[in-house]
Amino acid sequence: MKKFLQKKLKNEKGLTLVELLAVIVILGIIAAIAVPSIGNIIENSRFKAIKGDAQTILSAANMYYAESDTKTDVTLPMLKEKGFINDSGAFKIDDEKVIVTYKSGGNTFTGTGKSGSYSLTITGLTSKGITDMSKPAN
């Protein structure tokens, strides 16, 4: 009996073509499901990164307003020059169009940020507005 089993096991040297094709089909199905999901996850993380950078700039402007008597619009280059921000993330540090407007009910942020190939424009939103903002449809 032992010799019979050894002889049978010696002849088993690999996968059949059908087994190999089944594995390839299964891997193809998994890839077809996973790739779009990963792309969506990356885009969502870029959206959230831009929102976070806008919140950081808005916080820096709030510190500027707390230390300054001037209650006028402040741009990103002004915040950098005064030392309130060093890195603006998705927003270009020299962009004069990134503006925080002083308002007694809550300062508002306006600007366009870009992370990778994803771009987001925020217009006149307070900190809460940025937080509550949902991702625009493509």
Buried (B, 14 or more C-beta within 10 A) or exposed (E): EEEEEEEEEEEEEEEEEEEEEEEEEEEEEEEEEEEEEEEEEBBEEBBEBBBBBBBBBBBBBBBBBEEEEEEEBBBBBBBBEBEBBEEBBBBBBEBEEBBBBBEEEEBBBBBBBBBEEBEBEBEEBBBEBBEEBEBEEE
